[in-house]
Amino acid sequence: MTLRRLALLALAALVATGGVFWLSSQRHLERAVRAGDPLLPQLRGAINDVTEIRIARGDGSRVTLQRAADGWTVLERSYRADAGRVRKLLLDLAALEIVEEKTHDPARYAVLGVEDVASPAATGTRIDVKKGSGAIQSVIIGKPSGSREGYARVAAAAPSFLAHPQVVAESSPARWLDTTLLDVAAERIRAVTLQPGGKPPRSYEGPTLSPTLAGALQSLALEDLHPQPLEVAGRDSAAASRQARFVTWDGLVIDVRGREQGGRRWVEFTAKTEPAEARPRPAGASPSPVRSAAVIDPSADAGLLARRFADREFEIPAYRYSSLFDAGTAEPAAAEARVPASVPSLP
């Protein structure tokens, strides 16, 4: 056998061996990534260990959700988060299952929206899930596919996938806030004083207190907030702000100041108890149907609200802003004639 023939035989053997290893590796990949496999296996069974979630997009918007002993907080707002919404996100992420594998080519990631969010042009959303000892997993959620599925890629990994269920994760801090702000039943309100900016105050109680004005603090929800009061950041609001005072039968006093800026409505609250303002309910008056801590103990309620309101300014819907400051303006002239001529200015 010639030397050349031996070399050719050795080359053929090498090629055959390489082919076997290649086919073996392909079969291994097919077994490793199958429809129904979890996309984030490390998150399954570790939901209760999560202490932080970071959500970011290429446009620069981002939010950090942190868990402490008393619940979840939106770090950028220093305010409590909607715990139900946070848990739904974690459950959806843990439930993510592979439908089919898509591209490994970074040049084609943008088609699916799973490119790195460090690029300002990126359309996907990166979610980093962490526990006290470090990261659990990070994923980039891409474009939706239909109404129940979407594209996703584990960060720092090459393959991208079509996955189920469809995960929605807002990167705006406002979207993660617990929107519950106030819920004082209309039946609990005894009197209201309104003071438009630069105008004399007007008081309403008894027959002059309309249901709309009495219910202005019922089921009041916020849309966003600033972690500082009106006076901060150079706002000269004292002269222009609108003011209102709500007094309950049991002596809880809630003062409100508001302002409008750029089509948005902002309010600041203070809460306290004033025993001198407490009055017995008129005979036959129905008690409040809302049996909350606010109804049972006004002092405890004032303390809770004071902590919630401290150093914060809240954005509320335009129609609720009107109910706080404008509801009394529609009262008939005969009703206004019963308003005392002299009412002290609000503090």
C-alpha positions as CSV (number, residue, x, y, z in Angstrom):
1,M,0.0,0.0,0.0
2,T,1.4,3.3,-1.0
3,L,1.9,6.3,1.3
4,R,-0.6,8.3,-0.7
5,R,-3.3,5.6,-0.3
6,L,-2.6,5.5,3.5
7,A,-3.0,9.3,3.7
8,L,-6.3,9.1,1.8
9,L,-7.7,6.4,4.0
10,A,-6.7,8.4,7.1
11,L,-8.4,11.5,5.8
12,A,-11.6,9.5,5.0
13,A,-11.6,8.1,8.5
14,L,-11.2,11.6,10.0
15,V,-14.1,12.9,7.9
16,A,-16.3,10.0,8.9
17,T,-15.5,10.5,12.6
18,G,-16.2,14.2,12.4
19,G,-19.5,13.5,10.7
20,V,-20.5,11.1,13.5
21,F,-19.7,13.7,16.1
22,W,-21.7,16.4,14.2
23,L,-24.8,14.2,13.8
24,S,-24.5,13.3,17.5
25,S,-24.4,17.0,18.5
26,Q,-27.4,17.8,16.4
27,R,-29.4,15.0,18.0
28,H,-28.4,16.3,21.4
29,L,-29.6,19.8,20.6
30,E,-32.9,18.4,19.4
31,R,-33.4,16.5,22.7
32,A,-32.2,19.5,24.8
33,V,-34.7,22.0,23.3
34,R,-38.2,20.7,22.8
35,A,-41.6,22.2,22.6
36,G,-43.0,22.5,26.1
37,D,-39.7,22.9,27.8
38,P,-39.5,25.8,30.3
39,L,-37.7,28.9,28.9
40,L,-36.6,29.9,32.4
41,P,-36.2,26.7,34.4
42,Q,-34.3,28.4,37.2
43,L,-37.3,30.6,38.0
44,R,-39.7,27.7,38.4
45,G,-39.9,26.9,42.1
46,A,-38.0,30.1,43.0
47,I,-40.8,32.7,42.7
48,N,-41.0,33.2,46.5
49,D,-37.2,33.8,46.6
50,V,-37.3,36.8,44.2
51,T,-36.4,40.0,45.9
52,E,-35.9,42.3,42.9
53,I,-37.2,42.7,39.3
54,R,-35.6,45.1,36.8
55,I,-37.4,46.0,33.6
56,A,-35.7,48.1,30.9
57,R,-36.3,49.1,27.3
58,G,-34.0,50.6,24.7
59,D,-35.8,54.0,24.9
60,G,-34.3,54.5,28.3
61,S,-37.4,53.8,30.3
62,R,-36.9,51.5,33.3
63,V,-38.4,50.4,36.6
64,T,-37.1,48.5,39.6
65,L,-39.4,46.5,41.8
66,Q,-38.0,45.5,45.2
67,R,-39.5,43.3,47.9
68,A,-39.2,44.0,51.6
69,A,-40.9,42.5,54.6
70,D,-43.9,44.8,54.1
71,G,-44.4,44.1,50.4
72,W,-43.2,45.3,47.0
73,T,-42.0,48.8,46.3
74,V,-41.5,50.8,43.1
75,L,-38.0,52.1,43.7
76,E,-38.2,55.0,41.3
77,R,-41.3,56.4,43.2
78,S,-40.4,55.2,46.7
79,Y,-44.0,54.0,46.9
80,R,-45.8,50.7,47.3
81,A,-46.3,48.5,44.2
82,D,-49.3,46.6,43.0
83,A,-48.4,43.2,44.6
84,G,-51.0,41.4,42.5
85,R,-49.5,42.7,39.2
86,V,-46.0,41.9,40.3
87,R,-46.9,38.3,41.2
88,K,-48.7,37.8,37.8
89,L,-45.5,38.9,36.0
90,L,-43.5,36.3,38.0
91,L,-46.0,33.6,37.4
92,D,-46.1,34.4,33.6
93,L,-42.3,34.3,33.4
94,A,-42.1,31.0,35.3
95,A,-44.8,29.5,33.1
96,L,-43.0,30.5,29.8
97,E,-42.7,27.4,27.6
98,I,-41.0,26.9,24.3
99,V,-43.3,26.6,21.3
100,E,-40.5,26.4,18.7
101,E,-36.9,27.5,18.3
102,K,-36.2,30.5,16.1
103,T,-33.1,32.3,14.9
104,H,-29.6,32.1,16.4
105,D,-28.4,34.9,14.1
106,P,-28.0,38.3,16.0
107,A,-28.5,40.1,12.7
108,R,-32.1,38.8,12.7
109,Y,-33.0,39.4,16.4
110,A,-34.6,42.8,15.6
111,V,-37.2,41.0,13.4
112,L,-38.4,39.3,16.5
113,G,-37.7,42.2,18.9
114,V,-35.2,40.2,21.0
115,E,-32.1,42.3,20.3
116,D,-30.0,43.7,23.2
117,V,-31.9,46.6,24.8
118,A,-28.6,48.6,25.0
119,S,-29.5,49.8,21.5
120,P,-31.9,52.8,21.5
121,A,-33.6,51.3,18.5
122,A,-34.4,48.0,20.4
123,T,-38.1,47.3,20.6
124,G,-38.0,44.5,23.2
125,T,-38.1,44.5,27.0
126,R,-35.4,43.1,29.2
127,I,-36.4,41.6,32.5
128,D,-33.8,40.7,35.2
129,V,-35.1,38.6,38.0
130,K,-33.0,38.4,41.2
131,K,-32.9,37.0,44.6
132,G,-30.8,38.0,47.6
133,S,-27.8,35.9,46.5
134,G,-27.8,37.2,43.0
135,A,-29.4,36.8,39.6
136,I,-31.9,34.0,38.9
137,Q,-32.4,34.6,35.2
138,S,-32.7,37.4,32.6
139,V,-34.8,37.4,29.5
140,I,-35.6,39.7,26.6
141,I,-39.3,39.7,25.7
142,G,-39.8,40.5,22.1
143,K,-42.8,41.1,19.8
144,P,-46.1,39.3,20.3
145,S,-47.2,36.6,17.9
146,G,-51.0,36.5,17.9
147,S,-52.8,37.0,21.2
148,R,-51.3,34.3,23.4
149,E,-47.6,33.8,22.3
150,G,-44.6,36.0,21.8
151,Y,-40.9,35.9,21.0
152,A,-38.3,35.7,23.7
153,R,-34.6,35.1,24.2
154,V,-32.6,34.3,27.4
155,A,-30.2,37.2,27.8
156,A,-26.6,36.3,26.7
157,A,-27.8,33.2,25.0
158,A,-27.9,32.8,21.2
159,P,-31.1,31.0,20.4
160,S,-34.4,32.8,20.3
161,F,-37.8,31.2,20.7
162,L,-41.5,31.5,20.1
163,A,-42.9,31.0,23.7
164,H,-46.2,30.8,25.5
165,P,-47.8,32.6,27.4
166,Q,-47.4,36.1,26.1
167,V,-45.7,38.2,28.7
168,V,-46.4,41.9,29.1
169,A,-44.0,44.0,31.2
170,E,-44.4,47.8,31.3
171,S,-41.2,49.8,31.8
172,S,-42.9,52.9,33.2
173,P,-42.8,53.1,37.0
174,A,-46.3,54.6,37.1
175,R,-47.8,51.4,35.6
176,W,-46.6,49.4,38.7
177,L,-47.9,51.6,41.4
178,D,-50.6,50.5,43.8
179,T,-53.2,53.0,42.6
180,T,-55.4,52.9,45.7
181,L,-55.2,56.4,47.2
182,L,-58.3,57.1,49.2
183,D,-61.7,55.5,49.9
184,V,-63.8,57.6,52.3
185,A,-67.5,56.8,51.8
186,A,-69.8,59.7,51.0
187,E,-72.0,58.9,54.0
188,R,-69.0,59.6,56.3
189,I,-68.4,63.2,55.1
190,R,-70.0,65.9,57.3
191,A,-68.8,69.1,55.7
192,V,-66.6,70.4,52.8
193,T,-64.9,73.8,52.4
194,L,-63.6,74.8,48.9
195,Q,-61.2,77.6,48.3
196,P,-60.4,78.3,44.6
197,G,-57.1,80.1,44.1
198,G,-57.4,83.8,45.0
199,K,-61.1,83.5,45.8
200,P,-63.0,83.5,49.1
201,P,-63.7,80.0,50.5
202,R,-67.2,78.4,50.5
203,S,-68.5,75.8,52.9
204,Y,-71.0,73.0,52.2
205,E,-72.8,70.8,54.7
206,G,-76.3,69.5,55.4
207,P,-78.6,70.4,52.5
208,T,-75.9,72.3,50.6
209,L,-73.5,69.3,50.4
210,S,-74.1,67.5,47.1
211,P,-73.6,63.8,46.7
212,T,-70.9,64.4,44.2
213,L,-68.9,66.6,46.5
214,A,-69.5,64.2,49.5
215,G,-68.2,61.3,47.4
216,A,-65.1,63.1,46.0
217,L,-62.8,61.0,48.2
218,Q,-64.5,57.7,47.6
219,S,-62.5,55.1,45.5
220,L,-60.0,57.8,44.5
221,A,-57.1,56.3,42.5
222,L,-53.8,57.8,41.5
223,E,-52.2,57.7,38.1
224,D,-48.7,58.7,39.1
225,L,-46.8,60.6,41.9
226,H,-43.9,62.8,42.6
227,P,-41.9,61.9,45.8
228,Q,-42.0,65.5,47.0
229,P,-44.6,68.0,48.0
230,L,-45.8,71.0,45.9
231,E,-43.3,73.4,47.4
232,V,-40.2,71.4,46.3
233,A,-38.4,71.9,43.0
234,G,-39.1,75.6,42.7
235,R,-42.9,75.3,42.4
236,D,-44.5,78.5,43.5
237,S,-48.0,77.0,44.0
238,A,-49.2,78.7,47.2
239,A,-51.0,81.5,45.4
240,A,-52.4,79.5,42.5
241,S,-53.2,76.2,44.1
242,R,-56.8,75.2,44.7
243,Q,-57.7,74.0,48.2
244,A,-60.4,71.8,49.8
245,R,-61.1,70.5,53.3
246,F,-63.2,67.4,54.0
247,V,-64.4,66.8,57.5
248,T,-66.0,63.5,58.6
249,W,-68.6,63.0,61.3
250,D,-66.0,61.3,63.5
251,G,-63.5,64.2,63.3
252,L,-61.1,63.1,60.5
253,V,-59.9,66.1,58.6
254,I,-58.4,65.8,55.1
255,D,-56.9,68.9,53.4
256,V,-56.3,68.9,49.7
257,R,-54.3,71.3,47.5
258,G,-54.2,70.9,43.8
259,R,-52.6,72.4,40.6
260,E,-52.8,71.8,36.9
261,Q,-49.7,71.6,34.7
262,G,-49.4,70.5,31.1
263,G,-52.8,68.9,31.0
264,R,-52.0,66.9,34.2
265,R,-53.7,67.3,37.6
266,W,-51.7,67.0,40.8
267,V,-52.9,67.0,44.4
268,E,-51.2,67.0,47.8
269,F,-53.0,65.7,50.9
270,T,-52.7,66.1,54.7
271,A,-54.7,64.1,57.2
272,K,-55.3,64.6,60.9
273,T,-58.0,64.2,63.6
274,E,-59.6,67.2,65.2
275,P,-62.0,66.1,68.1
276,A,-63.6,69.6,68.0
277,E,-64.9,68.8,64.4
278,A,-66.6,65.5,65.5
279,R,-70.4,65.6,65.5
280,P,-73.1,63.0,66.3
281,R,-74.8,61.7,63.2
282,P,-78.3,63.1,62.7
283,A,-81.1,60.7,63.8
284,G,-82.0,58.4,60.9
285,A,-78.7,58.9,59.0
286,S,-77.5,55.7,57.5
287,P,-74.0,54.5,58.6
288,S,-71.2,54.2,56.1
289,P,-71.5,50.9,54.2
290,V,-67.7,50.7,54.0
291,R,-66.5,49.0,57.2
292,S,-62.8,49.9,57.0
293,A,-60.2,50.9,59.6
294,A,-61.0,54.5,58.6
295,V,-64.6,54.1,59.9
296,I,-63.7,52.2,63.1
297,D,-60.8,54.3,64.3
298,P,-60.3,57.8,62.9
299,S,-57.1,58.4,64.8
300,A,-55.5,55.2,63.3
301,D,-56.9,56.1,59.9
302,A,-55.3,59.6,60.1
303,G,-51.9,58.1,61.0
304,L,-52.1,55.6,58.1
305,L,-53.1,58.3,55.6
306,A,-50.4,60.7,56.9
307,R,-47.7,58.2,56.2
308,R,-49.2,57.5,52.8
309,F,-49.4,61.2,51.9
310,A,-46.0,62.4,53.4
311,D,-43.8,64.3,51.0
312,R,-45.7,63.1,47.9
313,E,-47.8,64.8,45.2
314,F,-50.2,62.6,43.4
315,E,-51.5,62.7,39.8
316,I,-55.3,61.9,39.5
317,P,-57.7,61.8,36.6
318,A,-59.1,65.0,35.3
319,Y,-62.7,64.1,36.2
320,R,-61.8,63.2,39.8
321,Y,-59.9,66.5,40.1
322,S,-63.0,68.3,39.1
323,S,-65.1,66.4,41.7
324,L,-62.6,67.6,44.4
325,F,-62.6,71.3,43.5
326,D,-65.5,72.0,41.2
327,A,-68.4,69.9,42.5
328,G,-69.6,72.6,44.8
329,T,-69.8,75.3,42.1
330,A,-72.9,73.9,40.6
331,E,-75.0,74.3,43.8
332,P,-78.1,76.5,43.3
333,A,-78.0,80.1,44.4
334,A,-80.5,79.4,47.2
335,A,-78.1,76.8,48.7
336,E,-75.1,79.2,48.4
337,A,-77.1,81.8,50.4
338,R,-77.1,79.5,53.3
339,V,-73.2,79.4,53.4
340,P,-71.7,81.4,56.3
341,A,-70.4,84.8,55.2
342,S,-67.1,84.3,56.9
343,V,-65.1,81.0,56.7
344,P,-61.5,80.8,57.9
345,S,-58.9,80.2,55.2
346,L,-57.5,76.7,55.0
347,P,-54.1,76.1,56.4
